Amino acid sequence: MGTVYQAPPHLPQHLKVTIQDSCLIYSPQENEQKNMFLSNIDQVLNFDVQTIHFFNPNPEFPPKIVFEKLKNALQKLLVPYYFLPGRIKVNTETGRIEVDCKNAGIGFVVASCEYTLDELGDLVYPNPAFEELLTKELDATLGVEGHPLCIVQMTAFKCGGFAMGLQTNHAIFDGTSIKYLLQNLAALADDKPLPIVPCNDRELLAARDPPRVTFPHPELLKLKIPIGQEGEGEQNPTIFDTTPQDLDFKIFSLSENDIFDLKAKAKAGPTNGKGKVTGFNVISALVWRCKALSNSENDENNLSERSSTMLFAVDIRGKLNPPLPTSFAGNAVLTAYAMADCKKLEEAPLSELVDLVTEGAPRMNDEYARSAIDWGELYKGFPNGEFLMSSWWRLGFNQVEYPWGKPKYCCPLVYHRKDIILLFPDINESNAGVNVLVALPHKEMAKFESLFYKFLSS
């Protein structure tokens, strides 16, 4: 019942990747729009996100042909995504970031690896060497202007398989819009029309005038500097502290049967009748309980005094009135929360914790979402909680159909962070289980693991 994912015995520590070529890809047509507004959700997401997409060999599509097709498709993609070859800049009058929609180009890198795909070992296990499959900064000799909003690295393996490393700025896309971008890229690589025409109107998530904060928003931490009164060029803080920490990390694997058992326990226990017994909710309740009770700030005398807040993202596309277009290409996620004191997290049945987790998503109705956006208009600040539950479990990147087939596996490039717990799928599509990546200081990790098995089996 539940297992700790074991590190592969022979994990390559260096992938022996050689950069063969790199260039900038420009849009084939000039864009008339000069600047693109970025919403208050976008403002705190000004950092890069990297994902890696592995593909098995396909004799009909050797890497050289695939890479040329993708390069051409990326150029075509820059017409509907006209802002992508632009650059983030700070508006010195407002202190806000926005996109300068100049045609400065996106990065495209071709590389080779001395290993076969099989020799990389278990792709599910977060190997730090996977960083070699992504280029984060382009060669200065290319004359790159600023930091590109998108860089793609194509790496060929000896077996004929390959990896696509994708880096994008999170202020530009959320997970859903990245999936749509990939679906459009796959279609253009196959000389087909766009299946999803992106909606690029970020003004749909502009604050109300005047802004009206109608909820207390305990999930947001307010800094003391109102927007518009910052020093010239000062940017909004990002969501979480990125200070390096000395952390252990482990992957806790939950099988389909484990998730079924958790759901059964939640359904059998006392409830307020509003809880939704979903896979995400029961896993989040279990992990929240273990994370909160393993915190080094706890002792037996203060569990009832210390509260814990778990954050998780909610897609608001369908929650606004009127709803956002499904194809909205920006960040349409807000931070929901579940909050309880640690005594309750220790003693309450799973069903009651599932009730608390469930409340987060329905709370995010049109008025609450608009209030949160307006909050960001009045204050500098960011989501505030003990940790964020970040789910890559069902984003569907591995379901994108390219001319050469679906990816063998897709994963984020993992950076171990105490304040982020990651849910990601198994490489075997028939396995409906999930992997939970946790990074904690050594003593807290030992406590977390002990609690994980205790509450999973009780």
C-alpha positions in Angstrom: 0.0 0.0 0.0 1.8 3.1 -1.2 5.5 2.8 -2.0 8.6 5.1 -2.1 9.8 5.3 -5.6 13.4 3.9 -5.7 16.1 5.7 -7.5 17.3 3.6 -10.5 20.6 1.9 -9.8 22.5 3.3 -12.8 21.3 6.8 -13.3 23.4 8.8 -15.8 24.8 11.9 -14.1 25.9 13.4 -17.4 24.0 12.9 -20.6 26.9 14.0 -22.9 24.8 16.4 -24.9 26.4 18.4 -27.6 24.8 21.5 -29.1 24.9 21.2 -32.9 23.2 24.5 -33.9 21.1 27.3 -32.4 19.2 30.2 -33.9 16.4 32.6 -33.4 13.1 32.0 -35.1 11.1 35.1 -36.1 7.5 35.6 -37.1 7.1 35.7 -40.9 4.8 38.7 -40.6 5.1 42.0 -38.6 2.6 42.6 -35.8 0.9 45.9 -35.5 0.2 45.6 -31.7 3.1 47.3 -29.8 2.4 46.2 -26.2 0.3 43.4 -24.6 -1.4 43.9 -21.3 -0.6 41.3 -18.6 -3.2 40.6 -15.9 -2.7 40.8 -12.2 -2.5 36.9 -12.3 0.4 37.2 -14.8 2.2 39.8 -12.7 3.5 37.3 -10.1 4.4 34.6 -12.6 7.4 36.2 -14.2 9.7 33.2 -14.2 10.5 30.4 -16.7 8.9 26.9 -16.6 10.7 24.0 -18.3 9.1 20.8 -19.6 10.7 17.8 -21.4 8.8 15.7 -23.9 10.4 12.3 -24.8 9.6 10.5 -28.1 10.4 6.9 -29.1 12.1 6.3 -32.5 9.9 6.3 -35.5 11.6 5.0 -38.7 9.4 7.2 -40.9 10.4 10.3 -38.9 14.2 10.4 -38.1 15.2 13.3 -35.8 16.6 15.4 -38.7 13.2 15.4 -40.4 11.3 16.0 -37.2 13.5 18.9 -36.2 13.1 20.6 -39.5 9.3 20.1 -39.4 9.1 21.6 -35.9 11.3 24.5 -36.8 9.0 25.4 -39.7 5.9 24.8 -37.5 7.2 27.1 -34.8 7.7 29.9 -37.3 4.1 29.5 -38.5 2.9 29.4 -34.8 4.3 32.9 -34.2 1.5 34.4 -36.4 -1.4 33.5 -34.1 0.9 33.7 -31.1 2.2 37.1 -32.2 3.4 38.1 -28.7 5.6 35.0 -28.3 8.7 36.5 -30.1 8.3 39.6 -27.9 10.0 40.4 -24.6 8.8 41.1 -21.0 9.4 44.7 -20.0 8.5 46.9 -17.0 6.2 49.9 -17.5 8.1 52.5 -15.5 4.9 54.5 -15.0 2.8 51.8 -13.5 5.5 49.4 -12.2 3.7 46.5 -14.0 5.2 44.1 -16.4 3.9 43.8 -20.0 4.9 42.3 -23.3 6.7 44.4 -25.8 5.4 42.6 -28.9 8.4 43.3 -31.1 9.6 40.5 -33.3 12.8 39.7 -31.3 12.5 35.9 -31.9 12.2 32.7 -30.0 15.2 30.3 -29.4 15.6 27.0 -31.3 18.4 24.7 -30.5 19.5 21.4 -32.1 21.6 18.9 -30.0 22.7 15.3 -29.9 23.2 12.9 -27.0 25.6 10.0 -26.8 23.0 7.8 -25.0 20.0 5.9 -26.4 16.6 6.7 -24.9 16.6 3.4 -23.0 20.0 4.1 -21.5 18.6 7.2 -19.8 16.9 4.8 -17.4 13.6 5.5 -15.7 12.2 8.7 -17.1 9.8 9.1 -14.2 12.6 9.6 -11.7 13.7 13.3 -11.7 17.2 13.1 -12.9 19.1 16.4 -12.5 21.0 15.6 -15.7 17.8 16.2 -17.6 18.8 19.9 -17.4 21.1 19.2 -20.3 18.0 18.7 -22.5 17.0 22.3 -22.1 18.8 25.5 -23.1 18.0 28.3 -20.6 20.1 31.0 -22.1 21.0 31.3 -25.8 24.5 31.8 -27.1 25.4 35.5 -27.0 26.9 35.3 -30.5 23.4 35.1 -31.8 22.9 38.7 -30.9 19.9 37.9 -28.7 17.9 40.9 -27.5 16.7 40.4 -24.0 15.5 37.0 -22.6 13.3 35.0 -25.1 9.8 34.1 -23.9 10.2 30.7 -25.5 13.2 28.4 -26.1 12.9 25.0 -27.7 15.8 22.4 -27.7 15.6 19.3 -29.8 18.0 16.5 -28.7 18.5 13.4 -30.8 19.5 10.1 -29.1 21.6 7.4 -30.7 18.6 5.1 -31.1 16.7 7.6 -33.2 14.4 8.8 -30.4 14.6 12.4 -29.3 13.5 14.9 -26.6 11.9 18.3 -27.0 12.8 20.6 -24.2 10.4 23.5 -23.9 11.0 26.7 -21.8 8.3 29.4 -21.6 7.7 32.3 -19.3 4.9 31.5 -16.9 3.6 35.1 -17.2 2.6 34.2 -20.7 1.0 30.7 -20.4 -0.7 28.5 -17.8 -0.7 24.7 -18.1 -3.9 24.5 -20.1 -2.7 27.1 -22.6 0.6 25.3 -23.0 -1.3 22.2 -23.9 -3.2 24.1 -26.6 0.0 25.6 -27.9 1.4 22.0 -28.2 -1.7 20.8 -30.0 -1.4 23.7 -32.4 2.3 23.0 -32.9 1.6 19.4 -33.7 -1.1 20.3 -36.2 1.1 22.8 -38.0 3.9 20.2 -38.1 1.4 18.0 -39.9 0.4 20.8 -42.3 -3.1 20.9 -40.7 -5.1 24.0 -39.6 -5.0 25.1 -35.9 -7.4 22.9 -33.9 -7.6 25.7 -31.2 -7.3 29.3 -32.3 -5.9 31.2 -29.3 -7.8 34.0 -27.6 -5.1 36.5 -26.8 -7.3 39.2 -25.2 -5.7 39.5 -21.7 -8.0 42.5 -21.0 -10.7 39.9 -20.2 -9.0 39.5 -16.8 -8.3 43.2 -16.2 -9.4 44.5 -12.8 -12.7 46.3 -12.4 -12.8 50.1 -12.3 -12.8 50.9 -9.5 -11.4 47.7 -8.0 -13.6 46.0 -5.4 -12.1 43.6 -2.9 -15.2 41.9 -1.5 -13.5 38.9 0.3 -10.7 38.8 2.9 -8.5 36.5 0.8 -6.4 34.7 3.5 -4.6 32.9 0.6 -2.9 36.2 -0.4 -0.1 37.9 1.4 -0.1 41.7 1.1 3.2 43.6 1.0 3.2 47.2 2.1 3.9 48.8 -1.2 0.8 49.7 -3.3 1.2 49.3 -7.0 2.2 52.6 -8.6 4.4 53.7 -5.6 7.4 51.4 -6.2 10.9 52.5 -7.2 11.4 52.9 -10.9 11.7 49.5 -12.7 10.9 47.4 -9.6 9.1 44.3 -10.4 6.4 42.3 -8.6 7.7 39.4 -6.4 7.3 35.9 -7.7 5.0 33.5 -5.9 7.6 31.6 -3.8 11.0 32.1 -2.4 13.7 30.5 -4.6 16.5 30.5 -2.0 18.3 27.1 -2.4 17.8 24.8 0.5 19.5 21.5 1.7 16.6 19.1 1.1 16.0 15.4 0.8 13.5 14.4 -1.9 11.4 11.3 -2.3 8.6 10.1 -4.7 5.7 8.5 -3.0 3.7 6.3 -5.5 0.0 5.7 -5.1 -1.5 3.0 -7.2 -5.0 3.0 -8.6 -6.0 0.7 -5.7 -4.5 3.0 -3.2 -6.6 5.9 -4.6 -9.7 3.7 -4.6 -9.1 2.8 -0.9 -8.7 6.5 0.0 -11.9 7.3 -1.8 -13.7 4.5 0.1 -12.5 5.8 3.5 -13.6 9.4 2.6 -17.1 8.2 1.5 -17.5 6.1 4.7 -16.6 8.8 7.2 -18.6 11.8 8.6 -19.0 14.6 6.1 -20.8 17.9 5.7 -22.3 16.6 2.5 -20.5 19.1 0.3 -17.3 17.1 -0.2 -16.4 15.8 -3.6 -14.5 12.5 -3.3 -12.2 12.9 -6.3 -8.7 11.5 -6.7 -7.2 14.9 -6.4 -9.1 15.8 -3.3 -8.3 12.6 -1.3 -4.6 12.7 -2.3 -4.4 16.4 -1.4 -6.1 15.7 2.0 -3.6 12.9 2.7 -0.5 14.9 1.7 -1.7 18.1 3.5 -2.1 16.2 6.7 1.4 14.6 6.4 3.1 17.9 5.4 1.5 20.0 8.1 2.2 17.5 10.9 5.8 16.9 9.8 6.6 20.6 10.1 9.6 21.3 12.4 7.6 24.1 14.1 5.2 21.6 15.6 5.4 20.2 19.1 2.7 18.3 21.0 1.7 21.4 22.9 1.0 23.7 20.0 -0.8 21.6 17.4 -4.0 23.4 18.2 -2.3 26.8 18.0 -0.6 26.4 14.6 -2.7 26.5 11.5 -1.8 25.1 8.1 -2.9 26.4 4.7 -2.6 24.3 1.5 -2.8 26.1 -1.8 -3.8 24.7 -5.2 -4.6 26.1 -8.6 -8.2 26.4 -9.9 -8.9 27.1 -13.6 -11.3 30.0 -13.7 -12.1 29.8 -17.5 -15.6 28.3 -16.8 -16.2 30.0 -13.4 -16.5 33.6 -14.6 -19.7 35.2 -15.8 -19.6 35.3 -18.7 -17.1 32.4 -19.0 -13.7 33.0 -20.6 -13.2 31.5 -24.0 -11.9 27.9 -23.6 -9.0 28.9 -25.8 -7.9 31.8 -23.6 -4.1 31.8 -24.0 -3.0 33.4 -20.8 -3.0 32.5 -17.1 -6.6 31.7 -16.1 -5.8 30.1 -12.8 -6.1 31.4 -9.3 -5.0 30.1 -6.0 -7.6 28.2 -3.9 -6.9 27.2 -0.4 -7.8 24.8 2.4 -7.1 25.9 6.0 -7.2 24.1 9.4 -5.3 23.9 12.7 -2.9 21.1 13.0 -4.8 19.4 15.8 -7.7 18.9 13.4 -5.4 17.7 10.7 -4.1 15.1 13.1 -7.4 13.9 14.6 -10.1 14.5 12.0 -11.2 11.6 9.8 -10.2 11.8 6.1 -13.7 12.6 5.1 -13.6 15.9 7.0 -10.3 16.9 5.4 -11.7 16.1 2.0 -14.6 18.5 2.8 -12.1 21.2 3.6 -10.2 20.6 0.3 -13.4 20.5 -1.6 -14.5 24.0 -0.4 -11.6 25.6 -2.2 -12.8 25.2 -5.8 -16.5 26.1 -5.4 -15.4 29.2 -3.4 -13.8 30.4 -6.6 -16.9 31.7 -8.3 -17.1 34.8 -10.5 -17.2 37.3 -7.6 -14.4 35.7 -5.6 -12.2 35.5 -8.7 -12.9 39.1 -9.6 -12.2 40.2 -6.0 -8.8 38.3 -6.1 -7.9 40.0 -9.4 -8.9 43.4 -7.9 -6.8 42.7 -4.8 -3.8 42.4 -7.1 -4.7 45.9 -8.6 -4.5 47.5 -5.1 -1.5 45.7 -3.6 1.8 44.0 -4.3 1.6 40.5 -3.0 1.4 36.8 -3.8 -0.2 33.6 -2.7 0.5 32.7 0.9 0.4 29.2 2.4 2.5 26.5 3.9 2.8 24.8 0.5 1.4 24.6 -3.0 0.0 21.4 -4.4 1.0 21.5 -8.0 -0.7 19.0 -10.2 0.8 17.9 -13.6 -1.2 14.7 -13.2 -3.9 15.3 -15.9 -2.6 18.2 -18.0 -2.6 15.8 -21.0 0.8 16.8 -22.5 1.4 13.1 -23.3 -1.9 12.9 -25.3 -0.8 15.4 -27.9 -0.7 13.6 -31.3 2.3 14.7 -33.4 2.9 13.3 -37.0 5.5 10.9 -35.5 3.2 9.8 -32.6 2.4 10.8 -29.0 5.2 11.4 -26.5 6.6 8.4 -24.6 6.6 10.6 -21.5 6.3 14.3 -20.5 7.5 15.9 -17.3 8.5 19.2 -15.8 12.1 19.9 -15.1 12.0 19.4 -11.3 13.6 21.8 -8.8 13.3 20.5 -5.3 11.3 23.0 -3.2 10.0 22.7 0.3 7.0 24.8 -0.5 5.8 22.9 -3.6 4.6 19.3 -3.7 4.3 17.9 -7.2 1.8 15.4 -8.5 2.8 13.7 -11.8 1.6 10.7 -13.7 3.3 7.3 -14.3 5.0 6.5 -17.6 2.5 3.7 -18.1 -0.8 5.1 -19.4 -2.7 2.1 -18.2 -1.7 2.9 -14.6 -4.2 5.3 -13.1 -2.0 5.9 -10.1 0.0 9.1 -9.3 3.5 10.0 -8.1 3.9 12.5 -5.3 7.2 14.4 -5.3 8.1 15.8 -1.8 11.2 17.8 -0.9 11.9 18.4 2.8 14.7 18.8 5.3 16.0 15.4 6.5 14.1 15.2 9.8 10.9 16.5 8.4 11.1 14.0 5.5 11.5 11.1 8.0 8.4 12.3 9.8 6.5 12.8 6.6 7.2 9.3 5.4 6.1 7.8 8.7 2.9 9.7 8.7 2.2 8.9 5.0 2.2 5.2 5.7 0.3 5.6 9.0 -2.6 7.6 7.5 -2.6 5.6 4.3 -3.1 2.3 6.2 -5.4 3.5 9.0 
